[in-house]
Amino acid sequence: MNSDRDQLILDNLGYVKHILGKLLHQLPLGVDAENLEAAGILGLIEAASQYDPSRNVEFRTFSYRRIRGEILDELRRNCPLSQQMLQKITALRHLRAQFQGTVSVEQLADASGMSVSAVTECIQGARLTQPDSWSDTVRVRGHIGDNDSPGKMESEEMRQVLADGIETLPDKMRVAIALHYNEGLKLKEVGELLSLSESRVSRILDSARTRLKEYAGQRGY
C-alpha cells in the first residue's frame, strides 16, 4: 500500500465531484452521474499513482485533466441519445453553418421551426456527442457558434501553472513580463526602464514565452 497515494485519493474525492458538477451543469438530465463519478475516481487514482511532488506542481493542477478526461471518455462510450435526437442535432449544426458570427438560441429556434426548449435540449445533447470538445455546441444561456473557453476551474489552474513558471524565469525576464503584461507598458517603455533596446526587450519576451510554453507542456498543458 502506498499511504501517500491513498491519502491523495481520499483527500480529493470531493474534487472529483466538483469537476463532475461543472460538467453536469452543461449536460441533459438523465445522464448517469454515478458512472461518471466512478470514471472520475479512476482518473484520480491514475493521477495519484503518477504524481511526483518533487516537480513542484499542485496535485489538483496535475490531476484535473486526468479526472476530466476519464469522465469525458465515459460520456463518449455511453452516449444515451436517441437516433431522433442525433438527427435533430445534425440538422441544427447544418443550420448553424448558414449563419455568420454568433447565433442566439432563439434565432436557431425560429430558423428550424423548433421550440426554444427543444433547441436547448439539443444543445445539451450535443455535448454528449463530442464531449471532449464543446467548440461547436451551444452555451445554453449564451450563443451558438462561440468557441467555448476553458472552464473557470481549468483557467484558474492554468494561471497558477503560468505563475509558477514565471517564478522559474531569470529576474530580467520576470520584470519584463510584469512591466509589459501586468502594467501594460510598451516595449520601448520597458526598454527605457531596464536600459535595454526595444529589440532586446522583444527577444527577452519571446524567450520567456517559449520557456513558459515548455514549462506548461511538461505539466500537461
N, C-alpha and C positions, 0 to 999 in steps of 0.2 A: 504493500500500500504506500502511496506517495501522499503523505499528510499535507504537504503544501498544495499539491494539486487538488486534493479533496476539499481543502478549505476554500480555495479559489472557487470551486464549483458551488459549494454551499453558500458562500458569500454573495454569489452573483446570480442565483436563481431568480431573484426579483428583477434583475437586469434583463433577463430573457423575457419576462412578462412585459417589461417596459417597451422593449423593441417590438414585440408582437402587438402590443396595444397600439403603437403608432401605425402599424400596417393594417390592423383590423379596422381601424377608423376609415380606411380608404377602400375597404372591400365590402361586397354584398353580404347581407345577412345569410346565415345558414352555413357559412364556412366552418369547417371542423377545427375550432380553436385548440382543442386538446391535442390533436395530431400535430398541429403547427407548433404548439409549445414543446411537444416531445422532440420535434425536429430541431427546434432552437436549443434545447438542452444538449442534444448530440453535438451541435456546433460549439456550445460552451465547453463540453468535455474535451473536444478536439483542441480548442484553443488553450485550455488549461494544461493539456498534455504537452503542447508545443511552446508554451510561454517561457521566455528567458528573461528574468528580471534584470539581468546584467546589461541588457540593451537599453535600459532607461526609458522604456515605453510603458505607459499606464496599461494595466491589464484590460480595462474596458475599451481603451482605444484599440488594443491588439485584437480583442475578441469580437468587436462589433460586426465586422464584415463576415466573420465565420458564422456567427449566430444568425445574422440576417440572411446569409447565403443559404444556409440549411433550410430556413423557413421558406424562402422563395423556391428552392428546389422541390420542397414538399408540395407547394402550391402548383408547380408545373406538372408534377407527376399525377396529381389527383384533382385536376380541374373539374368542378362539378356542374359546369354549364350545359344546358340542353342544346341540341342541334339548332333549334329555333332561335335561341339567344345568340349563338355563334353567328348565325346568318344575319341577325339584326346588327350585331357589332361590325361585321364585314361591310354591310350596307352603309352604316354610319361613317366608317373610315373612308369609303369611296366618296361619300357625300362631302366629308370634311375636306378632301383633296381638291374640291372645286372652289373652295374659299381661299382667300389670301389673308394672312395675318391671323389674329386670334378670333375665335368664333364663340359666342356665348351658347350655353345650353338651350336657351330659348330660341335662338336662331336655328340651331340644328333641329329642334322640335318642329318649328314652322316648316322648314325645308323638307323634312322627312315625313311629315304628317303624323308623327308620334307625339304622345303627350310628354310634357317636361319630366314627369316622374319615370316614364318608360325610358327616355333618353338617359336620365340619371342612372337608372338601373343598368343600362348597357355600359355606361361609363365605368361603373364599379366592376361590372363583369369583365370588361376589357382588361382590367388589371390582373385578372386570373389567367388570361391567355398569354400574356407576356409579363410575368411577374418580376423579371429581372430588369425590366426597362419600362418606366412609366412614361417615356418621352412622347408616345403618340396617343396617350389616353387623355382623360379629362379630369381636372380637379373639379369635384362636384360643386364647390362654391366659387369656382373660378371660370376659366375658359378652356375650350378645347383647342389644341394646337400649340399650346405653350410647351416649351421644354421644361419639364419639372426639374427644379434644382434639388440637390441632396436634401434629405430631411434635416430638420433643425438639429437633431442629435448628432448626425454624422457631420454636419457643418461645424458644430462646436468642437467635435473631436479632431476634425481636420485642422481647425485653427490652433488647437492645442499642439498637434504634431508640428505644425509650422513654427509655433512659438518655441517649442523645444529645439527644433532645428536651427532657428536663429541664434539660440544660445550657444550653439557649437561653432558659429562662424567667428572669424577673426574680428577684433574690435572695430577696425575701419569699415568692414562690411556691415556690421550691425548698426553702426552710426549712420552709414549711408542709407541703409534701408529705412531706419527710423525717420531720417530727415525727409527722404523722398516720398515714402508711402504713408507714414503716420502724420507728418507735419505738412505734407503736400508741397514741398519745395521743388522747384525746377532743378534740372541737372546743373545748370550754371550756378544757381544759388547754393546748391550742396557743395559744388566745387570751391566756391568762394569761402565757405565756412571751413572746409577741410584743406584749403590751399592746394587744390588739385585742378587739373584742366577738366573741362566738361566731358571730353572723350574718355579721360581716365575714370571719371565717375561712372560713365556708361558701362565701361568694361568691368568695373567693380560690381555693379548691379547685375550685369549679365552673369558673371561668375557666381554671385550669391544665389541667383535664381537656379542656376544649374546645380549647385550644391544642395539647395533646398529640395529640388525635384528628386535628386538621388536619395536624400535623407527620407523623404516621404515614401519613395518607392520601396526602400528597404523595410518600411513598416506597413506595407500593404496598401498604400495609397497611390 
